[in-house]
Amino acid sequence: MYGYGYTDRTLTDDEVAAIVSEALAAEALDGRRVLLIVPDGTRTAPMPLMFRLIHAALAGRVAQLDVLIALGTHQPMSPEQIDRHLGVAPGEWETTFRGVRAFNHRWEDPATFVTLGTITADEVAEMARSAGSAIGDWVPRRPVEVRINRLVTEYDRLLICGPVFPHEVVGFSGGNKYLFPGISGPEVINTSHWLGALITSYAIIGTPGITPVRRLIDRAASFVPTPKTCLAMVVAPGSAQLAGLFADTPEAAWAAASELSAQLHVRYVDRPFQRVLAVMPQMYQDIWTAAKGMYKLEPVVADGGELVIYAPHITEFSYTHGQLLAEIGYHTRDYFVKQWERFEHYPWGVLAHSTHLRGAGEYDPELGERPRIQVTLATGIDAERCAQHNVGYLDPATVDPAAWAGREDEGILVVPKAGEILYRLRR
């Protein structure tokens, strides 16, 4: 293991450079083809610094260095967005970074993928049962084909570089998650996200250690034949600077980074709030990504309270899955589970997102749906579309976050740049 981290200060650029240099110097990469896998722009991280340091450590040593953006099913990044994301100035692709290519993960193109194997139905069932007997019964018994971007088989080494945060599906993000779902086919995406949804975001987010979903992701990653190294970043809250950086296998680097993330990215409060305003930054461009404001704050909303996602710049529920979300709307887990014959043909990842945004609750065929809290959008999406999707509406023009701030004693909490810090009740 190379690297370290702190809870009381950030790493200097020189310290980050030393970790990257030492870690990559120890790898047998001379003359090898290296694929660098990084997140898209929906994660806070000093990617320009990391990209330059990685390039400096490998230029002249490796036969080829390329970059693959792990989109999952997010929208592709434009060349201009990639340049900003990686910190590449005009003309640098032809000079400093000559020969380096940057690819979006083409998740929508079947030709993108190669099949590496199958996770058996028995394995999936065992992972589901480990989350609880009821959840084991709810996961359909079927094998999962492990498909991934074929580029991973065309290089000699995979270098994963991404941040670790509390995560609504897996517990803590990072590590092999940049492979599955980052550059994977829909099979592992749908199964892992639905398993997480059955456990519920409320229960799994910020859970330390190897959760059932992490087990599934790590099992899928075990099929990847190319050796893997991971630079797991821990970003200091409220900044893009690193509090920690760990280099090792994806499993070991993630384990170290998630321990530090649990200390830095979880904020405890003494009592729940009746109303919470999640102010979403520009890096979230639709509700599919901005729903993280709900995931990270649901635990501190009082029963019967309201969570408001404030993002006037957002005008779509999902640029990728909008049509499907218009058909199913947003509902609690039990709404789908107890009417499974109606919904099992939909992509399970979309169903999972629906439950994550709507939050905990109950469903009875006679009494209907009873969510624990109200979820309201103060965005560029109008009241009619919000109602059609089964979420509340608030005119964003009537919301002044500054006027909501400082009213914790009244049961109101405002969270600027929501989406990455997890709020929990102190026990």
C-alpha positions as CSV (number, residue, x, y, z in Angstrom):
1,M,0.0,0.0,0.0
2,Y,1.2,3.4,-0.9
3,G,-0.4,6.6,0.5
4,Y,-2.0,7.9,3.6
5,G,-4.6,10.4,4.7
6,Y,-5.6,12.8,7.5
7,T,-8.8,14.0,9.1
8,D,-7.3,17.3,10.2
9,R,-5.5,18.6,7.1
10,T,-5.2,18.1,3.3
11,L,-2.3,16.7,1.4
12,T,0.0,19.1,-0.3
13,D,0.6,18.8,-4.0
14,D,4.1,17.6,-3.3
15,E,2.7,14.8,-1.1
16,V,0.2,13.8,-3.7
17,A,2.9,13.8,-6.4
18,A,5.2,11.7,-4.2
19,I,2.5,9.0,-3.6
20,V,1.6,8.8,-7.3
21,S,5.3,8.7,-8.4
22,E,6.3,6.1,-5.8
23,A,3.2,3.9,-6.4
24,L,3.6,3.9,-10.2
25,A,7.4,3.5,-10.1
26,A,6.8,0.2,-8.2
27,E,4.6,-1.2,-11.0
28,A,6.1,-3.2,-13.9
29,L,4.7,-0.9,-16.5
30,D,7.7,-0.2,-18.8
31,G,6.7,-0.9,-22.4
32,R,3.1,-1.7,-21.4
33,R,-0.2,-0.3,-22.6
34,V,-2.1,1.4,-19.7
35,L,-5.7,2.3,-19.6
36,L,-6.6,5.0,-17.1
37,I,-10.2,4.8,-15.9
38,V,-11.6,7.9,-14.3
39,P,-15.1,9.2,-13.3
40,D,-17.1,11.7,-15.2
41,G,-17.8,15.3,-14.0
42,T,-20.4,14.3,-11.4
43,R,-17.7,13.6,-8.8
44,T,-15.7,16.2,-7.0
45,A,-12.0,15.4,-7.3
46,P,-8.8,17.1,-8.4
47,M,-8.7,15.2,-11.7
48,P,-6.5,17.8,-13.5
49,L,-3.8,17.4,-10.9
50,M,-4.1,13.6,-10.9
51,F,-4.0,13.3,-14.7
52,R,-0.9,15.4,-15.0
53,L,0.9,13.5,-12.2
54,I,-0.1,10.1,-13.7
55,H,1.0,11.2,-17.1
56,A,4.3,12.6,-15.8
57,A,5.0,9.3,-14.0
58,L,4.3,7.2,-17.1
59,A,5.3,9.2,-20.1
60,G,8.4,7.7,-21.7
61,R,7.9,4.5,-19.8
62,V,4.7,3.0,-21.2
63,A,4.0,2.1,-24.8
64,Q,0.6,3.7,-24.6
65,L,-1.5,5.7,-22.1
66,D,-5.2,6.3,-22.8
67,V,-8.1,7.5,-20.7
68,L,-11.6,6.0,-20.4
69,I,-14.4,8.0,-18.8
70,A,-16.5,5.7,-16.6
71,L,-19.9,7.0,-17.4
72,G,-22.1,4.2,-16.1
73,T,-25.2,5.3,-18.1
74,H,-24.6,9.0,-17.8
75,Q,-24.4,11.2,-20.8
76,P,-21.1,11.3,-22.7
77,M,-18.8,14.2,-22.1
78,S,-18.0,16.5,-24.9
79,P,-14.4,17.2,-26.0
80,E,-14.6,20.5,-24.2
81,Q,-15.9,19.0,-21.0
82,I,-13.2,16.3,-21.1
83,D,-10.6,19.0,-21.5
84,R,-11.9,20.9,-18.4
85,H,-12.3,17.6,-16.5
86,L,-8.7,16.5,-17.1
87,G,-7.3,20.1,-17.0
88,V,-6.0,19.9,-20.6
89,A,-5.3,23.4,-22.0
90,P,-5.7,24.3,-25.7
91,G,-3.1,22.6,-27.8
92,E,-1.8,20.3,-25.1
93,W,-3.2,17.1,-26.7
94,E,-0.7,17.8,-29.5
95,T,2.2,18.7,-27.2
96,T,2.2,17.7,-23.5
97,F,-0.2,14.8,-23.9
98,R,0.8,13.8,-27.4
99,G,-0.4,10.3,-28.2
100,V,-2.9,10.1,-25.3
101,R,-6.5,9.4,-26.3
102,A,-9.6,10.0,-24.2
103,F,-12.7,7.8,-24.7
104,N,-16.2,8.0,-23.4
105,H,-17.7,4.7,-22.2
106,R,-20.2,3.9,-25.0
107,W,-22.7,2.1,-22.8
108,E,-25.5,2.6,-25.4
109,D,-23.6,0.7,-28.1
110,P,-23.7,-3.2,-27.9
111,A,-20.4,-3.3,-29.8
112,T,-18.7,-1.7,-26.8
113,F,-18.9,-4.9,-24.7
114,V,-17.1,-8.2,-24.2
115,T,-18.5,-11.0,-22.1
116,L,-16.1,-12.3,-19.5
117,G,-18.2,-14.9,-17.7
118,T,-21.3,-15.4,-15.6
119,I,-22.1,-15.0,-11.9
120,T,-24.2,-18.0,-11.2
121,A,-27.8,-17.8,-9.9
122,D,-26.7,-19.6,-6.7
123,E,-24.0,-16.9,-6.1
124,V,-26.5,-14.1,-6.6
125,A,-29.0,-15.8,-4.3
126,E,-26.4,-16.2,-1.6
127,M,-25.4,-12.5,-1.8
128,A,-29.1,-11.5,-1.6
129,R,-29.7,-13.8,1.4
130,S,-26.8,-12.2,3.2
131,A,-28.8,-8.9,3.1
132,G,-31.8,-10.6,4.9
133,S,-34.2,-13.4,4.3
134,A,-36.9,-11.1,2.8
135,I,-34.5,-9.5,0.4
136,G,-33.2,-12.9,-0.7
137,D,-36.8,-13.9,-1.6
138,W,-37.3,-10.6,-3.6
139,V,-34.2,-11.0,-5.9
140,P,-35.2,-13.1,-8.9
141,R,-33.1,-16.3,-9.1
142,R,-31.1,-15.9,-12.3
143,P,-27.5,-15.8,-13.4
144,V,-25.8,-12.5,-14.2
145,E,-23.7,-12.1,-17.4
146,V,-20.6,-10.1,-16.7
147,R,-20.1,-7.8,-19.7
148,I,-17.7,-4.9,-19.7
149,N,-16.1,-2.4,-22.1
150,R,-13.9,-4.5,-24.3
151,L,-11.1,-1.9,-24.0
152,V,-10.1,-3.5,-20.7
153,T,-8.9,-6.6,-22.6
154,E,-6.8,-4.5,-25.0
155,Y,-4.4,-3.1,-22.5
156,D,-1.7,-4.6,-20.2
157,R,-2.7,-2.7,-17.0
158,L,-5.8,-1.0,-15.8
159,L,-5.2,2.1,-13.6
160,I,-8.4,3.2,-11.8
161,C,-8.3,6.7,-10.4
162,G,-11.4,8.0,-8.6
163,P,-12.8,9.4,-5.3
164,V,-14.5,7.5,-2.5
165,F,-17.7,8.8,-0.9
166,P,-20.7,7.4,0.9
167,H,-22.9,5.8,-1.7
168,E,-26.6,4.9,-1.9
169,V,-26.2,1.5,-3.6
170,V,-23.0,0.0,-2.4
171,G,-22.2,1.7,0.9
172,F,-19.1,3.6,-0.2
173,S,-18.2,4.3,-3.8
174,G,-14.9,3.7,-5.5
175,G,-12.6,0.8,-6.2
176,N,-14.1,-1.8,-8.5
177,K,-17.2,0.3,-8.7
178,Y,-15.4,2.3,-11.5
179,L,-15.6,-1.0,-13.5
180,F,-19.1,-2.1,-12.4
181,P,-21.2,-0.1,-13.1
182,G,-18.6,2.5,-14.4
183,I,-17.8,0.7,-17.7
184,S,-20.0,-2.3,-17.5
185,G,-23.0,-3.7,-19.4
186,P,-26.5,-3.4,-18.0
187,E,-26.7,-6.9,-16.5
188,V,-24.4,-6.2,-13.4
189,I,-25.8,-2.6,-13.3
190,N,-29.4,-3.7,-13.0
191,T,-28.8,-6.5,-10.6
192,S,-26.5,-4.6,-8.2
193,H,-28.7,-1.5,-8.2
194,W,-31.8,-3.5,-7.5
195,L,-30.2,-5.4,-4.7
196,G,-29.2,-2.1,-3.2
197,A,-32.7,-0.7,-3.7
198,L,-34.2,-3.7,-1.9
199,I,-31.8,-3.1,1.0
200,T,-32.8,0.6,0.6
201,S,-30.5,3.6,0.4
202,Y,-31.6,4.6,3.9
203,A,-30.1,1.3,5.2
204,I,-27.0,0.8,3.1
205,I,-25.6,4.3,2.4
206,G,-22.4,4.9,4.4
207,T,-22.3,1.3,5.6
208,P,-18.7,0.4,6.2
209,G,-17.0,-2.8,5.0
210,I,-18.1,-5.3,2.3
211,T,-21.9,-4.9,1.8
212,P,-23.8,-7.5,-0.3
213,V,-23.7,-5.1,-3.3
214,R,-19.9,-4.6,-2.9
215,R,-19.5,-8.4,-2.9
216,L,-21.4,-8.6,-6.2
217,I,-19.3,-5.8,-7.7
218,D,-16.0,-7.4,-6.5
219,R,-17.1,-10.8,-7.8
220,A,-17.8,-9.2,-11.2
221,A,-14.4,-7.5,-11.2
222,S,-12.7,-10.9,-10.5
223,F,-13.6,-11.9,-14.1
224,V,-11.5,-9.0,-15.5
225,P,-8.2,-10.7,-16.6
226,T,-6.1,-7.5,-16.9
227,P,-4.1,-6.6,-13.8
228,K,-5.6,-3.6,-11.9
229,T,-4.1,-0.8,-9.8
230,C,-6.2,1.8,-8.0
231,L,-5.5,5.3,-6.9
232,A,-8.4,5.9,-4.4
233,M,-8.9,9.5,-3.5
234,V,-10.6,11.0,-0.4
235,V,-11.6,14.5,-1.1
236,A,-11.6,17.0,1.8
237,P,-15.2,18.3,2.5
238,G,-16.0,21.6,0.9
239,S,-13.0,21.5,-1.4
240,A,-11.4,19.7,-4.3
241,Q,-8.2,19.0,-2.4
242,L,-7.3,15.6,-1.2
243,A,-7.4,14.6,2.5
244,G,-6.1,11.1,1.5
245,L,-4.7,9.1,-1.4
246,F,-4.2,5.3,-1.4
247,A,-2.6,3.2,-4.1
248,D,-2.9,-0.6,-4.2
249,T,-5.3,-3.2,-5.6
250,P,-8.8,-1.8,-6.1
251,E,-10.0,-3.8,-3.1
252,A,-7.2,-2.7,-0.7
253,A,-7.0,0.9,-1.8
254,W,-10.8,1.2,-1.6
255,A,-10.8,-0.3,1.9
256,A,-8.3,2.3,3.2
257,A,-10.0,5.2,1.5
258,S,-13.5,4.2,2.7
259,E,-12.3,4.1,6.3
260,L,-11.1,7.7,5.9
261,S,-14.2,8.7,4.0
262,A,-16.4,7.4,6.9
263,Q,-14.6,9.9,9.2
264,L,-14.7,12.9,6.8
265,H,-17.9,12.5,4.7
266,V,-20.5,11.6,7.4
267,R,-21.9,14.5,9.5
268,Y,-23.9,13.8,12.6
269,V,-26.8,15.9,14.0
270,D,-28.6,15.5,17.2
271,R,-32.2,15.6,16.0
272,P,-34.1,15.2,12.7
273,F,-35.4,18.3,10.7
274,Q,-38.9,18.9,9.5
275,R,-37.7,20.6,6.3
276,V,-34.4,20.1,4.5
277,L,-33.2,22.1,1.5
278,A,-30.6,20.4,-0.6
279,V,-28.9,23.0,-2.8
280,M,-27.5,21.1,-5.8
281,P,-24.4,22.3,-7.7
282,Q,-24.1,22.7,-11.4
283,M,-22.2,19.4,-11.8
284,Y,-25.5,17.6,-11.5
285,Q,-27.4,18.2,-14.8
286,D,-30.6,16.1,-14.3
287,I,-32.5,14.5,-11.4
288,W,-30.9,11.2,-12.1
289,T,-27.6,12.6,-10.8
290,A,-29.0,15.4,-8.5
291,A,-31.0,12.8,-6.6
292,K,-27.8,12.4,-4.5
293,G,-29.2,15.4,-2.6
294,M,-32.0,13.1,-1.3
295,Y,-29.8,10.1,-0.7
296,K,-27.3,11.9,1.5
297,L,-30.0,13.8,3.5
298,E,-32.9,11.4,3.9
299,P,-31.6,10.0,7.2
300,V,-32.0,13.4,9.0
301,V,-35.5,14.2,7.7
302,A,-38.2,13.7,10.3
303,D,-41.1,11.3,9.7
304,G,-43.7,13.3,7.8
305,G,-41.1,16.0,6.9
306,E,-40.0,17.3,3.5
307,L,-36.8,17.2,1.5
308,V,-36.6,19.9,-1.2
309,I,-34.1,19.5,-4.0
310,Y,-33.2,23.0,-5.1
311,A,-31.7,23.1,-8.6
312,P,-33.2,25.8,-10.9
313,H,-30.7,24.8,-13.6
314,I,-32.1,21.3,-14.0
315,T,-34.9,20.8,-16.5
316,E,-35.0,17.0,-17.0
317,F,-35.5,14.0,-14.9
318,S,-32.9,12.0,-16.9
319,Y,-31.4,12.6,-20.2
320,T,-30.8,8.9,-20.5
321,H,-33.8,7.2,-18.9
322,G,-36.4,10.0,-19.0
323,Q,-39.0,8.1,-21.0
324,L,-38.9,5.1,-18.7
325,L,-39.2,7.4,-15.6
326,A,-42.2,9.1,-17.2
327,E,-43.9,5.7,-17.4
328,I,-43.2,4.4,-13.9
329,G,-42.8,7.6,-11.8
330,Y,-41.1,7.7,-8.4
331,H,-42.2,5.2,-5.8
332,T,-41.1,3.5,-2.6
333,R,-39.5,0.0,-2.8
334,D,-42.7,-1.8,-1.7
335,Y,-44.7,-0.2,-4.4
336,F,-42.7,-2.2,-6.9
337,V,-42.1,-5.3,-4.9
338,K,-45.8,-5.9,-4.2
339,Q,-46.7,-5.3,-7.8
340,W,-43.7,-7.1,-9.3
341,E,-45.6,-8.5,-12.2
342,R,-46.3,-5.0,-13.4
343,F,-42.7,-3.8,-13.3
344,E,-40.2,-6.7,-13.6
345,H,-39.7,-6.0,-17.3
346,Y,-38.4,-2.5,-16.7
347,P,-34.6,-2.1,-16.2
348,W,-34.0,-2.7,-12.6
349,G,-31.5,0.1,-12.4
350,V,-34.2,2.6,-13.3
351,L,-36.6,1.1,-10.7
352,A,-33.8,1.4,-8.1
353,H,-33.3,5.1,-8.9
354,S,-37.0,5.6,-8.5
355,T,-37.0,4.1,-5.1
356,H,-33.9,5.9,-4.0
357,L,-35.4,9.3,-4.8
358,R,-38.8,8.6,-3.3
359,G,-37.2,7.1,-0.1
360,A,-38.5,4.8,2.5
361,G,-42.2,4.0,2.8
362,E,-45.0,1.4,2.6
363,Y,-47.5,0.2,0.1
364,D,-50.8,-1.6,0.5
365,P,-53.0,-2.5,-2.4
366,E,-56.1,-1.1,-0.6
367,L,-54.6,1.8,1.3
368,G,-52.1,2.9,-1.4
369,E,-48.6,4.2,-1.0
370,R,-47.4,5.9,2.2
371,P,-43.9,7.4,1.8
372,R,-42.1,8.3,5.0
373,I,-41.3,11.8,3.8
374,Q,-42.3,14.2,1.1
375,V,-39.8,14.8,-1.8
376,T,-40.2,18.2,-3.5
377,L,-38.4,19.5,-6.6
378,A,-37.6,23.2,-6.8
379,T,-36.1,23.0,-10.3
380,G,-36.7,23.9,-13.9
381,I,-39.2,21.0,-14.2
382,D,-42.7,22.4,-14.0
383,A,-45.5,21.4,-11.6
384,E,-47.4,19.3,-14.1
385,R,-44.4,17.0,-14.9
386,C,-43.6,16.7,-11.2
387,A,-47.1,15.6,-10.5
388,Q,-46.9,13.1,-13.3
389,H,-43.8,11.7,-11.8
390,N,-45.3,11.5,-8.3
391,V,-43.0,14.1,-6.6
392,G,-43.9,17.5,-5.2
393,Y,-43.3,20.9,-6.8
394,L,-42.0,24.2,-5.5
395,D,-41.5,27.2,-7.6
396,P,-37.7,27.8,-7.4
397,A,-38.2,31.5,-7.8
398,T,-39.8,31.5,-4.4
399,V,-36.8,29.9,-2.8
400,D,-34.0,31.9,-1.3
401,P,-31.5,29.5,0.3
402,A,-30.1,32.4,2.4
403,A,-33.5,33.0,3.9
404,W,-33.7,29.3,4.9
405,A,-30.2,29.2,6.4
406,G,-29.5,29.5,10.1
407,R,-32.9,28.2,11.2
408,E,-31.9,24.8,12.6
409,D,-33.7,25.7,15.8
410,E,-36.9,25.9,13.8
411,G,-36.4,22.5,12.3
412,I,-35.1,23.7,9.0
413,L,-31.7,22.6,7.5
414,V,-30.0,24.1,4.5
415,V,-27.1,22.1,2.9
416,P,-25.1,24.0,0.3
417,K,-23.4,21.8,-2.4
418,A,-25.4,18.8,-1.3
419,G,-24.8,15.4,-2.7
420,E,-21.5,14.2,-1.3
421,I,-21.7,14.6,2.5
422,L,-23.9,12.1,4.3
423,Y,-26.0,13.4,7.2
424,R,-26.9,10.9,9.9
425,L,-28.6,11.2,13.3
426,R,-26.3,10.8,16.2
427,R,-27.3,7.7,18.2
